[in-house]
Amino acid sequence: MFEISRRHVLAGLGLVAATRPSLAMAVETIAVEASDGRVMLNRYAAERSGKRPAVLLLHGSRGFDLRTQAYERHANALTAGGIDAYFVRYYTAADERAIGTMHERERREVYETERFDAWAARVSSVLAAVLARADSSGRAGLLGFSLGGYVAAATAARDARVSALAVLYGGMPDRIVAGVKHLPPMIELHGEADRNVPLARGEELIRLGKKVGAPAEIVTYPGKAHGFDFADNDPATADAVGRVSRFFRERLNAG
């Protein structure tokens, strides 16, 4: 369960303040070819030279543009810690058209279920391209939010090149669970009052990770709803950003 001291609050809020987006920040746009079309990335370079690990950020169902600043908080915390961050726009053009017309949640969920395999394959194509870069240390993690958390978990279960997995209020797609034999070290962050993705889905993912031998931890936030880390001035946001960045620094700089 999420517990926070005054010292932890101040440290976390300092981290968020220090990593807010800057107009001077250089963001590189990259295209990666996948089997079913191009994947567009936004690359945030780490604040250090030499070979570096990377984290691929996977957006929720409404994309990065809904609250770019909220995603950039995580990206900036990662780059401040020496890790390159990539926003992965894993939707195809057809996905964007289809999802844009779906206002009923049930219909959208059926569509998403049918697309998890393809989205995971697209993320794997991006992962291969990132790891092949001259500035890559050879280690990369996935950070997924909501729907992107499901895509990240599905990718990590099938691609052994994923060195670490962080999921915020997501889980593992049901159709994939039975075939999971491997998962990397992982952390799940979930609000206890989440009505979009129940806490039970996050707990199931952590149990699955432990079942296949992965170090797995869940951090729960009492009273917090879906997307709680999008709040600008909530101590839970600072806590989540700090926990995720520390997790990746520890896991991707090891070995």
C-alpha positions as CSV (number, residue, x, y, z in Angstrom):
1,M,0.0,0.0,0.0
2,F,1.1,3.5,-0.8
3,E,2.5,5.2,2.3
4,I,4.3,8.5,2.2
5,S,6.2,10.6,4.7
6,R,6.6,14.4,4.7
7,R,10.2,13.9,3.6
8,H,9.1,11.6,0.8
9,V,6.4,14.1,-0.3
10,L,8.9,17.0,-0.5
11,A,11.5,14.9,-2.4
12,G,8.9,13.6,-4.8
13,L,7.4,17.1,-5.5
14,G,10.9,18.3,-6.1
15,L,11.4,15.6,-8.7
16,V,8.2,16.5,-10.5
17,A,9.1,20.2,-10.4
18,A,12.6,19.5,-11.8
19,T,11.3,17.4,-14.6
20,R,8.4,19.4,-16.0
21,P,8.5,19.9,-19.7
22,S,10.7,22.8,-21.0
23,L,10.1,24.7,-24.2
24,A,13.9,24.2,-24.9
25,M,13.7,20.5,-24.6
26,A,14.8,18.7,-27.8
27,V,12.4,16.1,-28.8
28,E,13.4,14.0,-31.9
29,T,10.7,12.4,-34.1
30,I,11.7,8.9,-35.4
31,A,9.9,6.5,-37.8
32,V,10.3,2.7,-37.4
33,E,9.0,0.3,-40.0
34,A,6.9,-2.5,-38.8
35,S,5.2,-5.3,-40.7
36,D,1.8,-3.5,-40.8
37,G,3.0,0.0,-41.3
38,R,5.2,2.7,-39.8
39,V,5.4,3.4,-36.1
40,M,6.1,7.0,-35.0
41,L,8.3,7.7,-32.0
42,N,9.2,10.8,-30.0
43,R,12.6,10.4,-28.5
44,Y,13.7,12.3,-25.3
45,A,17.4,12.0,-24.9
46,A,19.0,11.3,-21.6
47,E,21.2,13.9,-19.9
48,R,24.4,11.9,-20.3
49,S,26.7,10.8,-23.1
50,G,27.8,7.3,-24.1
51,K,25.7,4.2,-24.3
52,R,22.4,4.4,-22.4
53,P,19.4,2.2,-21.5
54,A,16.0,3.1,-22.9
55,V,12.4,3.0,-21.8
56,L,9.5,2.8,-24.3
57,L,6.3,4.6,-23.1
58,L,3.0,3.2,-24.3
59,H,0.0,5.5,-24.2
60,G,-3.5,4.8,-23.0
61,S,-6.5,4.4,-25.3
62,R,-6.7,8.2,-26.1
63,G,-3.0,8.6,-27.0
64,F,-0.3,10.9,-25.8
65,D,-2.0,14.1,-26.9
66,L,-4.7,13.9,-24.3
67,R,-2.3,15.0,-21.5
68,T,1.2,15.2,-23.0
69,Q,2.6,16.9,-19.9
70,A,1.6,14.0,-17.7
71,Y,3.5,11.5,-19.9
72,E,6.4,13.9,-20.1
73,R,6.7,14.0,-16.3
74,H,7.7,10.3,-16.5
75,A,9.9,10.9,-19.6
76,N,11.8,13.7,-18.0
77,A,12.4,11.8,-14.8
78,L,13.9,9.0,-16.8
79,T,16.1,11.2,-18.9
80,A,17.3,13.0,-15.7
81,G,18.4,9.5,-14.5
82,G,20.4,8.8,-17.7
83,I,17.7,6.8,-19.5
84,D,16.5,7.6,-23.0
85,A,12.7,7.8,-23.2
86,Y,10.6,7.0,-26.3
87,F,6.9,7.8,-26.8
88,V,5.7,4.9,-28.9
89,R,2.5,5.6,-31.0
90,Y,1.6,2.0,-31.5
91,Y,-1.8,2.6,-33.2
92,T,-1.9,2.2,-37.0
93,A,-3.8,4.8,-39.0
94,A,-6.6,2.2,-39.2
95,D,-6.7,1.9,-35.4
96,E,-6.9,5.7,-35.0
97,R,-9.9,5.8,-37.4
98,A,-11.7,2.9,-35.8
99,I,-11.1,3.9,-32.2
100,G,-12.1,7.5,-33.0
101,T,-15.6,6.3,-33.9
102,M,-16.2,4.0,-31.0
103,H,-18.0,5.7,-28.2
104,E,-19.3,2.5,-26.5
105,R,-16.8,1.1,-24.1
106,E,-17.9,-2.5,-24.7
107,R,-17.3,-2.2,-28.5
108,R,-13.9,-0.6,-28.0
109,E,-12.8,-3.3,-25.6
110,V,-13.8,-6.0,-28.2
111,Y,-11.7,-4.2,-30.8
112,E,-8.7,-3.8,-28.4
113,T,-8.8,-7.5,-27.5
114,E,-8.5,-8.4,-31.2
115,R,-5.5,-6.0,-31.6
116,F,-3.2,-6.9,-28.7
117,D,-1.1,-9.3,-30.8
118,A,-0.6,-6.8,-33.5
119,W,0.2,-4.0,-31.1
120,A,2.7,-6.1,-29.2
121,A,4.4,-7.0,-32.5
122,R,4.7,-3.3,-33.4
123,V,6.2,-2.6,-30.0
124,S,8.7,-5.4,-30.6
125,S,9.7,-3.8,-33.9
126,V,10.4,-0.6,-32.1
127,L,12.3,-2.3,-29.4
128,A,14.6,-3.9,-32.0
129,A,15.2,-0.6,-33.6
130,V,16.0,1.1,-30.3
131,L,18.4,-1.6,-29.2
132,A,20.2,-1.5,-32.5
133,R,21.1,2.2,-32.1
134,A,24.7,3.1,-31.6
135,D,23.9,4.8,-28.3
136,S,22.1,1.8,-26.8
137,S,23.5,0.0,-23.8
138,G,21.5,-3.1,-24.9
139,R,19.0,-2.9,-22.1
140,A,15.4,-1.5,-22.5
141,G,12.2,-1.5,-20.5
142,L,8.5,-0.9,-21.1
143,L,6.3,1.6,-19.3
144,G,2.6,1.2,-20.1
145,F,-0.4,3.2,-19.0
146,S,-3.9,1.7,-18.9
147,L,-4.4,0.1,-22.4
148,G,-0.7,0.6,-23.0
149,G,0.0,-1.3,-19.8
150,Y,-1.8,-4.3,-21.3
151,V,0.2,-3.9,-24.5
152,A,3.4,-3.6,-22.5
153,A,2.7,-6.7,-20.5
154,A,1.8,-8.7,-23.6
155,T,5.0,-7.6,-25.3
156,A,7.2,-8.4,-22.3
157,A,5.7,-11.9,-22.1
158,R,6.7,-12.6,-25.7
159,D,9.9,-10.7,-26.1
160,A,12.8,-11.6,-23.9
161,R,14.7,-8.5,-24.9
162,V,12.5,-6.5,-22.5
163,S,14.6,-6.1,-19.3
164,A,12.1,-4.4,-17.1
165,L,8.3,-3.7,-17.1
166,A,6.3,-1.0,-15.3
167,V,2.5,-1.0,-15.6
168,L,0.3,1.8,-14.4
169,Y,-3.3,0.7,-13.9
170,G,-3.2,-2.1,-16.4
171,G,-2.9,-5.9,-16.6
172,M,-2.3,-8.8,-18.9
173,P,-4.7,-9.5,-21.8
174,D,-6.9,-12.6,-20.8
175,R,-6.2,-14.4,-24.1
176,I,-2.4,-14.3,-23.4
177,V,-2.3,-15.4,-19.8
178,A,-2.3,-19.2,-20.3
179,G,0.7,-19.0,-22.6
180,V,2.9,-16.8,-20.4
181,K,6.1,-18.6,-19.5
182,H,8.4,-15.6,-18.9
183,L,8.2,-12.0,-17.6
184,P,10.9,-9.6,-16.7
185,P,11.3,-7.8,-13.3
186,M,8.1,-5.7,-12.9
187,I,6.2,-3.2,-10.9
188,E,2.5,-2.3,-11.0
189,L,1.1,1.0,-9.7
190,H,-2.7,1.0,-9.2
191,G,-5.3,3.2,-7.6
192,E,-7.6,1.3,-5.2
193,A,-10.7,3.2,-6.4
194,D,-10.0,2.5,-10.1
195,R,-13.3,1.8,-11.9
196,N,-11.9,1.6,-15.4
197,V,-9.4,-1.1,-14.7
198,P,-10.1,-2.8,-11.3
199,L,-7.3,-3.2,-8.9
200,A,-7.8,-7.0,-9.2
201,R,-6.4,-6.9,-12.8
202,G,-3.1,-5.4,-11.5
203,E,-3.0,-7.9,-8.7
204,E,-3.5,-10.7,-11.2
205,L,-0.6,-9.5,-13.3
206,I,1.7,-9.5,-10.3
207,R,0.7,-13.0,-9.3
208,L,1.4,-14.1,-12.9
209,G,4.8,-12.5,-12.7
210,K,5.7,-14.3,-9.5
211,K,4.3,-17.6,-10.9
212,V,6.8,-17.5,-13.7
213,G,9.7,-16.5,-11.4
214,A,9.9,-12.7,-12.0
215,P,10.6,-10.2,-9.2
216,A,7.2,-8.5,-9.1
217,E,5.8,-5.7,-6.8
218,I,2.5,-3.9,-6.7
219,V,2.0,-0.4,-5.1
220,T,-1.6,0.6,-4.4
221,Y,-2.9,4.1,-3.8
222,P,-5.9,4.3,-1.4
223,G,-8.8,6.4,-2.8
224,K,-7.1,7.0,-6.1
225,A,-8.9,6.5,-9.4
226,H,-7.8,5.6,-12.9
227,G,-5.0,7.8,-14.2
228,F,-4.3,9.3,-10.8
229,D,-0.7,10.2,-11.9
230,F,-2.1,12.7,-14.4
231,A,-3.0,15.1,-11.5
232,D,-0.5,18.0,-11.5
233,N,-0.3,18.8,-7.7
234,D,-1.1,15.5,-6.0
235,P,1.6,13.9,-3.8
236,A,0.6,10.5,-5.3
237,T,1.8,11.8,-8.7
238,A,5.2,12.6,-7.4
239,D,5.4,9.3,-5.6
240,A,4.5,7.4,-8.8
241,V,6.9,9.3,-11.0
242,G,9.7,8.7,-8.5
243,R,9.0,5.0,-8.0
244,V,8.9,4.3,-11.7
245,S,12.1,6.2,-12.5
246,R,13.9,4.5,-9.6
247,F,12.7,1.1,-10.7
248,F,14.1,1.5,-14.2
249,R,17.4,3.0,-12.9
250,E,17.9,0.0,-10.7
251,R,16.9,-2.6,-13.3
252,L,18.3,-1.2,-16.5
253,N,21.7,-0.2,-15.0
254,A,22.2,-3.6,-13.4
255,G,24.5,-6.1,-14.9
